[in-house]
């Protein structure tokens, strides 16, 4: 039976670069895996007062994450950190206290930017949060994809062959990591 990798992108932007990487990965899932996009764009802003209430968007999101075998985060950098929408999703999944849906999931992080350092700050802020949430995050290879706007075609699809090779290798390492820690 195939395993499911959930992709969570940190961008809400139409035609997002993170979404472009997610599209490539959806079409090139490792053998034995299927990929499911988990939408975080409609999640109301987390409020602890909602713990114990049935907020339908929260319930669906938490159940979706629980059903995954692994989680792959693909994110831009906002002011040297992760976008607020992504932090919101991480917080929603972490609560109510004691019901952290991220707990024990194998995970991996890809950051991208038009800039040269490829979202390094966001990547490592995300890793810090994932450590606390007990996501078993792939250490190597790291994925900081810089100058992303130069790696796509006129439709926004990833077209750079070297980057495709890098992502294919990254996915193979992630699949091996999932097998190791599952
Ligand atoms: C940015 N951007 C950005 N880029 C970067 O490399 N470091 C940064 O700190 C920031 N900060 C930042 C803040 C805000 C509020 C915005 C809107 C943008 C640029 C941004 O990360 C970049 O355009 C991403 O590649 C866009 O990714 P998506 O949204 O297309 O996936």
Backbone and ligand atoms as CSV (ligand in chain L), in Angstrom:
chain,resi,resn,atom,element,x,y,z
A,1,UNK,N,N,0.834,-1.193,0.000
A,1,UNK,CA,C,0.000,0.000,0.000
A,1,UNK,C,C,0.879,1.257,0.000
A,2,UNK,N,N,0.493,2.234,-0.797
A,2,UNK,CA,C,1.336,3.428,-0.873
A,2,UNK,C,C,1.167,4.292,0.378
A,3,UNK,N,N,2.206,5.043,0.668
A,3,UNK,CA,C,2.170,5.996,1.780
A,3,UNK,C,C,1.881,7.376,1.241
A,4,UNK,N,N,1.372,8.227,2.117
A,4,UNK,CA,C,0.993,9.572,1.679
A,4,UNK,C,C,1.879,10.632,2.319
A,5,UNK,N,N,2.485,11.444,1.453
A,5,UNK,CA,C,3.224,12.633,1.909
A,5,UNK,C,C,2.301,13.829,1.727
A,6,UNK,N,N,2.049,14.549,2.787
A,6,UNK,CA,C,1.275,15.786,2.684
A,6,UNK,C,C,2.214,16.938,2.379
A,7,UNK,N,N,1.807,17.772,1.444
A,7,UNK,CA,C,2.600,18.982,1.160
A,7,UNK,C,C,1.858,20.179,1.726
A,8,UNK,N,N,2.559,20.939,2.540
A,8,UNK,CA,C,2.010,22.195,3.057
A,8,UNK,C,C,2.879,23.324,2.540
A,9,UNK,N,N,2.270,24.231,1.780
A,9,UNK,CA,C,3.039,25.367,1.272
A,9,UNK,C,C,2.755,26.598,2.131
A,10,UNK,N,N,3.806,27.355,2.374
A,10,UNK,CA,C,3.693,28.513,3.255
A,10,UNK,C,C,3.186,29.761,2.574
A,11,UNK,N,N,2.817,29.664,1.318
A,11,UNK,CA,C,2.378,30.849,0.577
A,11,UNK,C,C,0.905,30.757,0.234
A,12,UNK,N,N,0.203,31.886,0.329
A,12,UNK,CA,C,-1.199,31.951,-0.086
A,12,UNK,C,C,-1.324,32.569,-1.472
A,13,UNK,N,N,-0.210,32.924,-2.056
A,13,UNK,CA,C,-0.190,33.683,-3.307
A,13,UNK,C,C,-0.601,32.816,-4.490
A,14,UNK,N,N,-1.443,33.404,-5.372
A,14,UNK,CA,C,-1.736,32.735,-6.637
A,14,UNK,C,C,-0.426,32.640,-7.413
A,15,UNK,N,N,-0.217,31.595,-8.153
A,15,UNK,CA,C,1.014,31.415,-8.939
A,15,UNK,C,C,2.270,31.472,-8.061
A,16,UNK,N,N,2.146,30.950,-6.866
A,16,UNK,CA,C,3.264,31.024,-5.936
A,16,UNK,C,C,4.433,30.135,-6.366
A,17,UNK,N,N,5.644,30.590,-6.078
A,17,UNK,CA,C,6.844,29.789,-6.368
A,17,UNK,C,C,6.817,28.499,-5.543
A,18,UNK,N,N,6.389,28.607,-4.294
A,18,UNK,CA,C,6.303,27.394,-3.450
A,18,UNK,C,C,5.336,26.398,-4.087
A,19,UNK,N,N,4.220,26.931,-4.606
A,19,UNK,CA,C,3.240,26.068,-5.269
A,19,UNK,C,C,3.813,25.438,-6.526
A,20,UNK,N,N,4.689,26.169,-7.203
A,20,UNK,CA,C,5.327,25.630,-8.408
A,20,UNK,C,C,6.210,24.427,-8.045
A,21,UNK,N,N,6.922,24.521,-6.924
A,21,UNK,CA,C,7.728,23.371,-6.465
A,21,UNK,C,C,6.795,22.221,-6.059
A,22,UNK,N,N,5.698,22.568,-5.383
A,22,UNK,CA,C,4.726,21.528,-4.982
A,22,UNK,C,C,4.164,20.818,-6.212
A,23,UNK,N,N,3.895,21.578,-7.272
A,23,UNK,CA,C,3.362,20.966,-8.506
A,23,UNK,C,C,4.369,19.978,-9.086
A,24,UNK,N,N,5.640,20.386,-9.110
A,24,UNK,CA,C,6.661,19.479,-9.645
A,24,UNK,C,C,6.708,18.190,-8.818
A,25,UNK,N,N,6.678,18.358,-7.502
A,25,UNK,CA,C,6.787,17.177,-6.628
A,25,UNK,C,C,5.538,16.294,-6.749
A,26,UNK,N,N,4.389,16.915,-6.932
A,26,UNK,CA,C,3.161,16.117,-7.097
A,26,UNK,C,C,3.258,15.217,-8.318
A,27,UNK,N,N,3.956,15.699,-9.330
A,27,UNK,CA,C,4.103,14.906,-10.564
A,27,UNK,C,C,5.303,13.961,-10.515
A,28,UNK,N,N,6.135,14.078,-9.482
A,28,UNK,CA,C,7.349,13.245,-9.409
A,28,UNK,C,C,7.495,12.646,-8.014
A,29,UNK,N,N,6.389,12.127,-7.495
A,29,UNK,CA,C,6.443,11.526,-6.160
A,29,UNK,C,C,7.367,10.311,-6.189
A,30,UNK,N,N,8.080,10.036,-5.093
A,30,UNK,CA,C,8.920,8.842,-5.060
A,30,UNK,C,C,8.061,7.581,-5.227
A,31,UNK,N,N,8.649,6.535,-5.765
A,31,UNK,CA,C,7.912,5.278,-5.967
A,31,UNK,C,C,7.339,4.802,-4.638
A,32,UNK,N,N,6.084,4.384,-4.662
A,32,UNK,CA,C,5.442,3.888,-3.445
A,32,UNK,C,C,4.786,4.985,-2.611
A,33,UNK,N,N,4.845,6.219,-3.109
A,33,UNK,CA,C,4.254,7.345,-2.373
A,33,UNK,C,C,3.239,8.078,-3.230
A,34,UNK,N,N,2.208,8.560,-2.573
A,34,UNK,CA,C,1.363,9.541,-3.230
A,34,UNK,C,C,1.464,10.851,-2.464
A,35,UNK,N,N,1.140,11.926,-3.153
A,35,UNK,CA,C,1.300,13.252,-2.579
A,35,UNK,C,C,-0.063,13.913,-2.475
A,36,UNK,N,N,-0.304,14.530,-1.324
A,36,UNK,CA,C,-1.587,15.205,-1.120
A,36,UNK,C,C,-1.319,16.641,-0.674
A,37,UNK,N,N,-1.916,17.593,-1.364
A,37,UNK,CA,C,-1.744,18.998,-0.947
A,37,UNK,C,C,-2.716,19.327,0.180
A,38,UNK,N,N,-2.193,19.890,1.239
A,38,UNK,CA,C,-3.014,20.271,2.389
A,38,UNK,C,C,-3.142,21.800,2.366
A,39,UNK,N,N,-4.360,22.261,2.174
A,39,UNK,CA,C,-4.601,23.701,2.035
A,39,UNK,C,C,-4.684,24.380,3.409
A,40,UNK,N,N,-3.878,25.420,3.600
A,40,UNK,CA,C,-3.930,26.146,4.876
A,40,UNK,C,C,-4.546,27.537,4.706
A,41,UNK,N,N,-5.035,27.837,3.493
A,41,UNK,CA,C,-5.424,29.222,3.193
A,41,UNK,C,C,-6.733,29.641,3.856
A,42,UNK,N,N,-7.553,28.676,4.267
A,42,UNK,CA,C,-8.862,29.052,4.829
A,42,UNK,C,C,-8.947,28.846,6.343
A,43,UNK,N,N,-7.797,28.625,6.958
A,43,UNK,CA,C,-7.816,28.390,8.408
A,43,UNK,C,C,-7.977,29.713,9.154
A,44,UNK,N,N,-9.022,29.840,9.981
A,44,UNK,CA,C,-9.137,31.062,10.785
A,44,UNK,C,C,-7.921,31.207,11.699
A,45,UNK,N,N,-7.608,32.455,12.025
A,45,UNK,CA,C,-6.458,32.725,12.887
A,45,UNK,C,C,-6.635,31.997,14.223
A,46,UNK,N,N,-5.582,31.284,14.633
A,46,UNK,CA,C,-5.689,30.480,15.853
A,46,UNK,C,C,-5.984,31.353,17.077
A,47,UNK,N,N,-6.920,30.835,17.877
A,47,UNK,CA,C,-7.276,31.488,19.134
A,47,UNK,C,C,-7.502,30.376,20.147
A,48,UNK,N,N,-6.811,30.450,21.265
A,48,UNK,CA,C,-6.904,29.372,22.260
A,48,UNK,C,C,-8.325,29.211,22.798
A,49,UNK,N,N,-9.122,30.281,22.717
A,49,UNK,CA,C,-10.522,30.175,23.151
A,49,UNK,C,C,-11.288,29.132,22.334
A,50,UNK,N,N,-10.782,28.832,21.118
A,50,UNK,CA,C,-11.476,27.860,20.257
A,50,UNK,C,C,-11.200,26.414,20.673
A,51,UNK,N,N,-10.178,26.192,21.527
A,51,UNK,CA,C,-9.877,24.812,21.951
A,51,UNK,C,C,-11.127,24.213,22.579
A,52,UNK,N,N,-11.504,23.018,22.134
A,52,UNK,CA,C,-12.697,22.387,22.695
A,52,UNK,C,C,-13.959,22.732,21.923
A,53,UNK,N,N,-13.881,23.738,21.050
A,53,UNK,CA,C,-15.028,24.051,20.187
A,53,UNK,C,C,-14.852,23.340,18.849
A,54,UNK,N,N,-15.957,23.111,18.152
A,54,UNK,CA,C,-15.853,22.450,16.860
A,54,UNK,C,C,-15.766,23.506,15.755
A,55,UNK,N,N,-14.539,23.929,15.476
A,55,UNK,CA,C,-14.307,24.857,14.363
A,55,UNK,C,C,-14.048,23.963,13.147
A,56,UNK,N,N,-14.949,23.936,12.195
A,56,UNK,CA,C,-14.901,22.896,11.150
A,56,UNK,C,C,-13.587,22.929,10.356
A,57,UNK,N,N,-13.090,24.126,10.054
A,57,UNK,CA,C,-11.827,24.201,9.290
A,57,UNK,C,C,-10.675,23.593,10.098
A,58,UNK,N,N,-10.682,23.814,11.412
A,58,UNK,CA,C,-9.626,23.249,12.258
A,58,UNK,C,C,-9.744,21.726,12.298
A,59,UNK,N,N,-10.978,21.245,12.461
A,59,UNK,CA,C,-11.189,19.797,12.596
A,59,UNK,C,C,-10.741,19.084,11.324
A,60,UNK,N,N,-11.156,19.615,10.181
A,60,UNK,CA,C,-10.772,18.990,8.904
A,60,UNK,C,C,-9.254,18.994,8.743
A,61,UNK,N,N,-8.633,20.125,9.050
A,61,UNK,CA,C,-7.182,20.236,8.908
A,61,UNK,C,C,-6.467,19.245,9.830
A,62,UNK,N,N,-6.892,19.180,11.071
A,62,UNK,CA,C,-6.231,18.268,12.021
A,62,UNK,C,C,-6.405,16.819,11.578
A,63,UNK,N,N,-7.582,16.460,11.108
A,63,UNK,CA,C,-7.809,15.082,10.643
A,63,UNK,C,C,-6.968,14.798,9.403
A,64,UNK,N,N,-6.874,15.761,8.505
A,64,UNK,CA,C,-6.046,15.581,7.302
A,64,UNK,C,C,-4.593,15.315,7.691
A,65,UNK,N,N,-4.070,16.121,8.612
A,65,UNK,CA,C,-2.664,15.945,9.004
A,65,UNK,C,C,-2.474,14.590,9.689
A,66,UNK,N,N,-3.398,14.230,10.561
A,66,UNK,CA,C,-3.292,12.940,11.265
A,66,UNK,C,C,-3.190,11.772,10.291
A,67,UNK,N,N,-3.888,11.889,9.165
A,67,UNK,CA,C,-3.945,10.761,8.225
A,67,UNK,C,C,-2.663,10.609,7.394
A,68,UNK,N,N,-1.757,11.576,7.479
A,68,UNK,CA,C,-0.552,11.545,6.639
A,68,UNK,C,C,0.523,10.634,7.222
A,69,UNK,N,N,1.331,10.071,6.321
A,69,UNK,CA,C,2.502,9.313,6.781
A,69,UNK,C,C,3.707,10.223,6.974
A,70,UNK,N,N,3.711,11.375,6.316
A,70,UNK,CA,C,4.834,12.308,6.414
A,70,UNK,C,C,4.379,13.675,5.914
A,71,UNK,N,N,5.142,14.701,6.286
A,71,UNK,CA,C,4.786,16.066,5.893
A,71,UNK,C,C,5.995,16.767,5.269
A,72,UNK,N,N,5.763,17.363,4.110
A,72,UNK,CA,C,6.797,18.153,3.445
A,72,UNK,C,C,6.352,19.611,3.414
A,73,UNK,N,N,7.158,20.475,4.000
A,73,UNK,CA,C,6.854,21.910,4.025
A,73,UNK,C,C,7.658,22.597,2.918
A,74,UNK,N,N,6.969,23.416,2.136
A,74,UNK,CA,C,7.643,24.197,1.088
A,74,UNK,C,C,7.262,25.651,1.336
A,75,UNK,N,N,8.266,26.475,1.603
A,75,UNK,CA,C,7.901,27.817,2.087
A,75,UNK,C,C,8.775,28.936,1.538
A,76,UNK,N,N,8.158,30.107,1.340
A,76,UNK,CA,C,8.960,31.313,1.137
A,76,UNK,C,C,9.433,31.840,2.489
A,77,UNK,N,N,10.233,32.879,2.443
A,77,UNK,CA,C,10.691,33.563,3.658
A,77,UNK,C,C,9.989,34.909,3.731
A,78,UNK,N,N,9.416,35.210,4.881
A,78,UNK,CA,C,8.837,36.533,5.103
A,78,UNK,C,C,9.597,37.191,6.247
A,79,UNK,N,N,10.334,38.218,5.906
A,79,UNK,CA,C,11.093,38.966,6.916
A,79,UNK,C,C,11.949,38.050,7.783
A,80,UNK,N,N,12.696,37.218,7.045
A,80,UNK,CA,C,13.677,36.286,7.634
A,80,UNK,C,C,13.039,35.208,8.525
A,81,UNK,N,N,11.733,34.984,8.350
A,81,UNK,CA,C,11.069,33.937,9.135
A,81,UNK,C,C,10.019,33.264,8.250
A,82,UNK,N,N,9.164,32.450,8.885
A,82,UNK,CA,C,8.121,31.776,8.107
A,82,UNK,C,C,6.894,32.682,7.983
A,83,UNK,N,N,6.136,32.554,6.898
A,83,UNK,CA,C,4.914,33.346,6.761
A,83,UNK,C,C,3.938,33.057,7.900
A,84,UNK,N,N,3.163,34.079,8.246
A,84,UNK,CA,C,2.212,33.956,9.351
A,84,UNK,C,C,1.205,32.822,9.118
A,85,UNK,N,N,0.803,32.631,7.869
A,85,UNK,CA,C,-0.187,31.585,7.575
A,85,UNK,C,C,0.356,30.197,7.928
A,86,UNK,N,N,1.635,30.017,7.715
A,86,UNK,CA,C,2.231,28.708,8.029
A,86,UNK,C,C,2.332,28.523,9.540
A,87,UNK,N,N,2.726,29.570,10.242
A,87,UNK,CA,C,2.807,29.474,11.709
A,87,UNK,C,C,1.418,29.213,12.285
A,88,UNK,N,N,0.416,29.856,11.686
A,88,UNK,CA,C,-0.965,29.641,12.130
A,88,UNK,C,C,-1.345,28.169,12.004
A,89,UNK,N,N,-1.015,27.574,10.862
A,89,UNK,CA,C,-1.352,26.160,10.644
A,89,UNK,C,C,-0.613,25.259,11.633
A,90,UNK,N,N,0.658,25.572,11.873
A,90,UNK,CA,C,1.430,24.772,12.834
A,90,UNK,C,C,0.800,24.862,14.222
A,91,UNK,N,N,0.387,26.070,14.614
A,91,UNK,CA,C,-0.214,26.261,15.936
A,91,UNK,C,C,-1.554,25.519,16.045
A,92,UNK,N,N,-2.366,25.603,15.011
A,92,UNK,CA,C,-3.672,24.918,15.041
A,92,UNK,C,C,-3.468,23.413,15.215
A,93,UNK,N,N,-2.491,22.870,14.488
A,93,UNK,CA,C,-2.242,21.428,14.602
A,93,UNK,C,C,-1.676,21.012,15.946
A,94,UNK,N,N,-1.113,21.961,16.663
A,94,UNK,CA,C,-0.451,21.629,17.933
A,94,UNK,C,C,-1.393,21.584,19.127
A,95,UNK,N,N,-2.630,22.011,18.925
A,95,UNK,CA,C,-3.565,22.183,20.041
A,95,UNK,C,C,-4.874,21.472,19.782
A,96,UNK,N,N,-5.765,21.174,20.729
A,96,UNK,CA,C,-5.630,21.471,22.146
A,96,UNK,C,C,-4.412,20.754,22.775
A,97,UNK,N,N,-3.984,21.254,23.902
A,97,UNK,CA,C,-2.823,20.708,24.592
A,97,UNK,C,C,-2.942,19.193,24.720
A,98,UNK,N,N,-1.876,18.506,24.328
A,98,UNK,CA,C,-1.887,17.038,24.421
A,98,UNK,C,C,-2.411,16.350,23.174
A,99,UNK,N,N,-2.862,17.135,22.199
A,99,UNK,CA,C,-3.408,16.530,20.976
A,99,UNK,C,C,-2.665,17.022,19.731
A,100,UNK,N,N,-1.358,17.133,19.857
A,100,UNK,CA,C,-0.510,17.616,18.766
A,100,UNK,C,C,-0.518,16.640,17.588
A,101,UNK,N,N,-1.125,17.045,16.480
A,101,UNK,CA,C,-1.246,16.122,15.338
A,101,UNK,C,C,0.064,15.949,14.567
A,102,UNK,N,N,1.060,16.795,14.860
A,102,UNK,CA,C,2.356,16.676,14.183
A,102,UNK,C,C,3.241,15.623,14.850
A,103,UNK,N,N,2.891,15.255,16.040
A,103,UNK,CA,C,3.752,14.434,16.892
A,103,UNK,C,C,4.234,13.158,16.198
A,104,UNK,N,N,5.555,13.029,16.054
A,104,UNK,CA,C,6.147,11.795,15.533
A,104,UNK,C,C,6.118,11.643,14.025
A,105,UNK,N,N,5.578,12.629,13.306
A,105,UNK,CA,C,5.548,12.502,11.841
A,105,UNK,C,C,6.945,12.743,11.267
A,106,UNK,N,N,7.364,11.952,10.287
A,106,UNK,CA,C,8.562,12.324,9.541
A,106,UNK,C,C,8.264,13.591,8.728
A,107,UNK,N,N,9.255,14.488,8.655
A,107,UNK,CA,C,9.036,15.745,7.943
A,107,UNK,C,C,10.271,16.181,7.169
A,108,UNK,N,N,10.069,17.151,6.285
A,108,UNK,CA,C,11.185,17.739,5.542
A,108,UNK,C,C,10.812,19.165,5.168
A,109,UNK,N,N,11.841,19.966,4.898
A,109,UNK,CA,C,11.650,21.395,4.633
A,109,UNK,C,C,12.377,21.801,3.353
A,110,UNK,N,N,11.651,22.500,2.493
A,110,UNK,CA,C,12.255,23.171,1.336
A,110,UNK,C,C,11.889,24.648,1.445
A,111,UNK,N,N,12.886,25.518,1.336
A,111,UNK,CA,C,12.587,26.953,1.263
A,111,UNK,C,C,13.067,27.472,-0.083
A,112,UNK,N,N,12.396,28.511,-0.539
A,112,UNK,CA,C,12.789,29.124,-1.823
A,112,UNK,C,C,12.675,30.633,-1.723
A,113,UNK,N,N,13.425,31.298,-2.589
A,113,UNK,CA,C,13.380,32.762,-2.634
A,113,UNK,C,C,13.953,33.231,-3.969
A,114,UNK,N,N,13.551,34.420,-4.422
A,114,UNK,CA,C,14.281,35.021,-5.537
A,114,UNK,C,C,15.687,35.434,-5.091
A,115,UNK,N,N,15.883,35.597,-3.806
A,115,UNK,CA,C,17.173,36.023,-3.265
A,115,UNK,C,C,18.193,34.892,-3.262
A,116,UNK,N,N,19.443,35.281,-2.941
A,116,UNK,CA,C,20.551,34.337,-3.066
A,116,UNK,C,C,20.615,33.295,-1.982
A,117,UNK,N,N,20.048,33.565,-0.795
A,117,UNK,CA,C,20.225,32.604,0.294
A,117,UNK,C,C,19.025,31.683,0.454
A,118,UNK,N,N,18.103,31.746,-0.503
A,118,UNK,CA,C,17.083,30.696,-0.631
A,118,UNK,C,C,16.188,30.495,0.580
A,119,UNK,N,N,15.923,31.563,1.325
A,119,UNK,CA,C,15.006,31.419,2.452
A,119,UNK,C,C,15.605,30.678,3.641
A,120,UNK,N,N,16.919,30.812,3.818
A,120,UNK,CA,C,17.621,30.126,4.917
A,120,UNK,C,C,16.978,30.436,6.271
A,121,UNK,N,N,16.632,31.727,6.479
A,121,UNK,CA,C,16.069,32.121,7.789
A,121,UNK,C,C,14.745,31.436,8.050
A,122,UNK,N,N,13.891,31.400,7.036
A,122,UNK,CA,C,12.589,30.731,7.192
A,122,UNK,C,C,12.782,29.238,7.430
A,123,UNK,N,N,13.685,28.663,6.667
A,123,UNK,CA,C,13.941,27.218,6.772
A,123,UNK,C,C,14.312,26.852,8.209
A,124,UNK,N,N,15.198,27.656,8.800
A,124,UNK,CA,C,15.664,27.298,10.149
A,124,UNK,C,C,14.685,27.704,11.246
A,125,UNK,N,N,13.933,28.788,11.049
A,125,UNK,CA,C,12.861,29.061,12.014
A,125,UNK,C,C,11.841,27.931,11.998
A,126,UNK,N,N,11.541,27.430,10.794
A,126,UNK,CA,C,10.589,26.318,10.699
A,126,UNK,C,C,11.146,25.084,11.396
A,127,UNK,N,N,12.416,24.800,11.186
A,127,UNK,CA,C,13.017,23.637,11.851
A,127,UNK,C,C,12.933,23.762,13.372
A,128,UNK,N,N,13.086,24.984,13.873
A,128,UNK,CA,C,12.992,25.185,15.333
A,128,UNK,C,C,11.600,24.809,15.834
A,129,UNK,N,N,10.566,25.252,15.117
A,129,UNK,CA,C,9.192,24.944,15.532
A,129,UNK,C,C,8.939,23.440,15.416
A,130,UNK,N,N,9.414,22.855,14.327
A,130,UNK,CA,C,9.169,21.418,14.116
A,130,UNK,C,C,9.848,20.571,15.187
A,131,UNK,N,N,11.006,21.025,15.669
A,131,UNK,CA,C,11.682,20.289,16.741
A,131,UNK,C,C,10.788,20.233,17.977
A,132,UNK,N,N,10.169,21.369,18.299
A,132,UNK,CA,C,9.305,21.404,19.478
A,132,UNK,C,C,8.058,20.548,19.282
A,133,UNK,N,N,7.550,20.499,18.040
A,133,UNK,CA,C,6.327,19.736,17.755
A,133,UNK,C,C,6.616,18.245,17.572
A,134,UNK,N,N,7.883,17.867,17.744
A,134,UNK,CA,C,8.322,16.470,17.611
A,134,UNK,C,C,8.098,15.918,16.206
A,135,UNK,N,N,8.283,16.778,15.214
A,135,UNK,CA,C,8.363,16.301,13.825
A,135,UNK,C,C,9.791,15.804,13.612
A,136,UNK,N,N,9.915,14.612,13.053
A,136,UNK,CA,C,11.233,14.014,12.843
A,136,UNK,C,C,11.747,14.521,11.487
A,137,UNK,N,N,12.438,15.659,11.540
A,137,UNK,CA,C,12.761,16.399,10.316
A,137,UNK,C,C,14.064,15.920,9.699
A,138,UNK,N,N,13.987,15.655,8.385
A,138,UNK,CA,C,15.175,15.260,7.622
A,138,UNK,C,C,16.267,16.325,7.785
A,139,UNK,N,N,17.473,15.890,8.198
A,139,UNK,CA,C,18.561,16.859,8.405
A,139,UNK,C,C,19.265,17.195,7.090
A,140,UNK,N,N,19.599,16.160,6.325
A,140,UNK,CA,C,20.326,16.341,5.068
A,140,UNK,C,C,19.681,15.520,3.963
A,141,UNK,N,N,19.621,16.013,2.754
A,141,UNK,CA,C,20.149,17.312,2.315
A,141,UNK,C,C,19.263,18.463,2.758
A,142,UNK,N,N,19.872,19.622,2.965
A,142,UNK,CA,C,19.105,20.843,3.190
A,142,UNK,C,C,18.670,21.378,1.827
A,143,UNK,N,N,17.560,22.104,1.813
A,143,UNK,CA,C,17.061,22.618,0.526
A,143,UNK,C,C,16.738,24.099,0.645
A,144,UNK,N,N,17.687,24.925,0.199
A,144,UNK,CA,C,17.494,26.376,0.114
A,144,UNK,C,C,17.589,26.712,-1.368
A,145,UNK,N,N,16.461,26.936,-2.008
A,145,UNK,CA,C,16.488,27.139,-3.453
A,145,UNK,C,C,16.445,28.645,-3.749
A,146,UNK,N,N,17.587,29.187,-4.163
A,146,UNK,CA,C,17.704,30.624,-4.428
A,146,UNK,C,C,17.395,30.952,-5.886
A,147,UNK,N,N,17.194,32.245,-6.134
A,147,UNK,CA,C,16.946,32.757,-7.493
A,147,UNK,C,C,15.831,31.977,-8.185
A,148,UNK,N,N,14.769,31.680,-7.454
A,148,UNK,CA,C,13.751,30.776,-8.012
A,148,UNK,C,C,13.116,31.324,-9.286
A,149,UNK,N,N,13.008,32.647,-9.363
A,149,UNK,CA,C,12.375,33.243,-10.558
A,149,UNK,C,C,13.138,32.937,-11.833
A,150,UNK,N,N,14.413,32.531,-11.706
A,150,UNK,CA,C,15.210,32.205,-12.907
A,150,UNK,C,C,15.105,30.727,-13.274
A,151,UNK,N,N,14.376,29.956,-12.477
A,151,UNK,CA,C,14.365,28.491,-12.648
A,151,UNK,C,C,13.069,27.981,-13.258
A,152,UNK,N,N,12.181,28.918,-13.638
A,152,UNK,CA,C,10.839,28.539,-14.101
A,152,UNK,C,C,10.615,28.996,-15.544
A,153,UNK,N,N,9.612,28.382,-16.176
A,153,UNK,CA,C,9.270,28.798,-17.541
A,153,UNK,C,C,8.201,29.895,-17.515
A,154,UNK,N,N,7.697,30.260,-18.680
A,154,UNK,CA,C,6.753,31.387,-18.770
A,154,UNK,C,C,5.416,31.086,-18.084
A,155,UNK,N,N,5.151,29.799,-17.823
A,155,UNK,CA,C,3.919,29.428,-17.105
A,155,UNK,C,C,4.139,29.267,-15.605
A,156,UNK,N,N,5.357,29.511,-15.162
A,156,UNK,CA,C,5.648,29.388,-13.740
A,156,UNK,C,C,6.042,27.982,-13.310
A,157,UNK,N,N,6.160,27.067,-14.278
A,157,UNK,CA,C,6.536,25.684,-13.930
A,157,UNK,C,C,8.053,25.563,-13.797
A,158,UNK,N,N,8.490,24.752,-12.855
A,158,UNK,CA,C,9.930,24.521,-12.682
A,158,UNK,C,C,10.499,23.960,-13.982
A,159,UNK,N,N,11.550,24.598,-14.501
A,159,UNK,CA,C,12.089,24.150,-15.790
A,159,UNK,C,C,13.594,23.903,-15.735
A,160,UNK,N,N,14.248,24.336,-14.693
A,160,UNK,CA,C,15.703,24.182,-14.612
A,160,UNK,C,C,16.059,22.720,-14.296
A,161,UNK,N,N,16.841,22.106,-15.186
A,161,UNK,CA,C,17.110,20.660,-15.049
A,161,UNK,C,C,17.938,20.351,-13.798
A,162,UNK,N,N,18.881,21.213,-13.472
A,162,UNK,CA,C,19.701,20.979,-12.280
A,162,UNK,C,C,18.860,21.005,-11.013
A,163,UNK,N,N,17.901,21.929,-10.975
A,163,UNK,CA,C,17.024,22.021,-9.792
A,163,UNK,C,C,16.100,20.807,-9.721
A,164,UNK,N,N,15.619,20.354,-10.893
A,164,UNK,CA,C,14.791,19.134,-10.894
A,164,UNK,C,C,15.593,17.954,-10.345
A,165,UNK,N,N,16.844,17.826,-10.781
A,165,UNK,CA,C,17.696,16.726,-10.298
A,165,UNK,C,C,17.885,16.837,-8.787
A,166,UNK,N,N,18.124,18.067,-8.332
A,166,UNK,CA,C,18.323,18.266,-6.896
A,166,UNK,C,C,17.071,17.841,-6.122
A,167,UNK,N,N,15.906,18.254,-6.618
A,167,UNK,CA,C,14.660,17.916,-5.910
A,167,UNK,C,C,14.406,16.403,-5.961
A,168,UNK,N,N,14.703,15.780,-7.088
A,168,UNK,CA,C,14.527,14.323,-7.169
A,168,UNK,C,C,15.401,13.620,-6.123
A,169,UNK,N,N,16.634,14.084,-5.983
A,169,UNK,CA,C,17.535,13.505,-4.978
A,169,UNK,C,C,17.034,13.766,-3.564
A,170,UNK,N,N,16.528,14.961,-3.365
A,170,UNK,CA,C,15.967,15.331,-2.052
A,170,UNK,C,C,14.803,14.396,-1.708
A,171,UNK,N,N,13.938,14.149,-2.690
A,171,UNK,CA,C,12.772,13.282,-2.446
A,171,UNK,C,C,13.199,11.841,-2.156
A,172,UNK,N,N,14.232,11.388,-2.840
A,172,UNK,CA,C,14.726,10.020,-2.584
A,172,UNK,C,C,15.249,9.928,-1.151
A,173,UNK,N,N,15.973,10.962,-0.720
A,173,UNK,CA,C,16.491,10.970,0.662
A,173,UNK,C,C,15.338,11.038,1.659
A,174,UNK,N,N,14.319,11.811,1.326
A,174,UNK,CA,C,13.161,11.925,2.237
A,174,UNK,C,C,12.438,10.578,2.329
A,175,UNK,N,N,12.255,9.910,1.198
A,175,UNK,CA,C,11.583,8.597,1.219
A,175,UNK,C,C,12.378,7.606,2.070
A,176,UNK,N,N,13.710,7.627,1.932
A,176,UNK,CA,C,14.545,6.724,2.738
A,176,UNK,C,C,14.418,7.071,4.225
A,177,UNK,N,N,14.347,8.358,4.520
A,177,UNK,CA,C,14.190,8.820,5.912
A,177,UNK,C,C,12.846,8.355,6.486
A,178,UNK,N,N,11.790,8.473,5.683
A,178,UNK,CA,C,10.461,8.047,6.151
A,178,UNK,C,C,10.486,6.557,6.480
A,179,UNK,N,N,11.105,5.766,5.605
A,179,UNK,CA,C,11.178,4.311,5.858
A,179,UNK,C,C,11.964,4.047,7.135
A,180,UNK,N,N,13.023,4.806,7.337
A,180,UNK,CA,C,13.894,4.576,8.492
A,180,UNK,C,C,13.182,4.867,9.809
A,181,UNK,N,N,12.419,5.960,9.851
A,181,UNK,CA,C,11.858,6.382,11.143
A,181,UNK,C,C,10.413,5.903,11.366
A,182,UNK,N,N,9.809,5.325,10.334
A,182,UNK,CA,C,8.392,4.915,10.493
A,182,UNK,C,C,8.298,3.643,11.337
L,1,LIG,C1,C,9.187,38.704,1.269
L,1,LIG,N1,N,10.228,38.149,0.554
L,1,LIG,C2,C,11.408,37.823,1.183
L,1,LIG,N2,N,12.387,37.090,0.538
L,1,LIG,C3,C,13.514,36.735,1.183
L,1,LIG,O1,O,14.377,36.065,0.614
L,1,LIG,N3,N,13.706,37.079,2.497
L,1,LIG,C4,C,12.782,37.791,3.204
L,1,LIG,O2,O,12.980,38.044,4.369
L,1,LIG,C5,C,11.606,38.205,2.522
L,1,LIG,N4,N,10.634,38.917,3.173
L,1,LIG,C6,C,9.402,39.096,2.598
L,1,LIG,C7,C,8.362,39.625,3.356
L,1,LIG,C8,C,7.096,39.735,2.809
L,1,LIG,C9,C,5.965,40.270,3.650
L,1,LIG,C10,C,6.866,39.330,1.470
L,1,LIG,C11,C,5.494,39.434,0.862
L,1,LIG,C12,C,7.887,38.822,0.705
L,1,LIG,C13,C,10.032,37.737,-0.824
L,1,LIG,C14,C,9.311,36.402,-0.921
L,1,LIG,O3,O,9.678,35.536,0.085
L,1,LIG,C15,C,9.563,35.780,-2.258
L,1,LIG,O4,O,8.972,36.591,-3.237
L,1,LIG,C16,C,9.076,34.373,-2.345
L,1,LIG,O5,O,9.859,33.673,-3.270
L,1,LIG,C17,C,7.641,34.271,-2.752
L,1,LIG,O6,O,7.251,32.921,-2.615
L,1,LIG,P1,P,5.802,32.476,-3.012
L,1,LIG,O7,O,4.862,33.301,-2.187
L,1,LIG,O8,O,5.692,32.792,-4.468
L,1,LIG,O9,O,5.740,31.018,-2.726
